[in-house]
Amino acid sequence: MLNDVEEILLSAEDIENRIKELAEKISSDYKGKELVLISVLKGSMFFTADLIRHISIPVILDFIAISSYGEATETSGVARIIKDLEENIENRHILIVEDIVDTGLTLGYLMRTLKLKNPASIKVCTLLDKPVRRILEVPIDYKGFEIEDKFVVGYGLDFLGKYRHMHFICTLKPDIIGIEGRTA
Ligand code: IMP
């Protein structure tokens, strides 16, 4: 697996340090409120697990899973919920936790869908942001890192279901990503 790595962009330590800062900011912004964290499966699983453990205010955790149809490294923009929330989010403060915002289409769909349930507020926290690729402008309230237009894996992010369990975030060698992948 390590042989497939082209370049490590963010080390486990970089990620951990940034997550502590994000958690501190979130804890202070939501002081006195009950926060509902909505983790978007599967990519944000490690991010959510680490973030929530550094949050110092009461917090409820729920999960949602979206499937988007598209190539291995591209989003088609067509999405549907494949695992819905268990919590009732009406009149509650929700924070969507995403792994990466790329075109913004997935997050846009998710926000439109969740707003229909009338939450008290809705904000977004993403570990990674690839702003160059944006098709739909989406508000990002908490951002871990801005990255270039590169396809990345690790720390929850996958390529064809693999590489999620790596502790760092990296690019893969071009022969692994293949012709459907993008490296620039
Ligand atoms: P968007 O709809 O284009 O913003 O894409 C969002 C989803 O595409 C993310 O939640 C990821 O699952 C996936 N994705 C986008 N870029 C990458 C990447 O560089 N590596 C792995 N998955 C990605």
Boltz pocket constraint, residues with backbone or C-beta under 6 A from the ligand:
constraints:
  - pocket:
      binder: B
      contacts: [[A, 43], [A, 73], [A, 75], [A, 98], [A, 99], [A, 100], [A, 101], [A, 102], [A, 103], [A, 104], [A, 105], [A, 106], [A, 107], [A, 150], [A, 151], [A, 152], [A, 153], [A, 157], [A, 158], [A, 159]]
      max_distance: 6.0
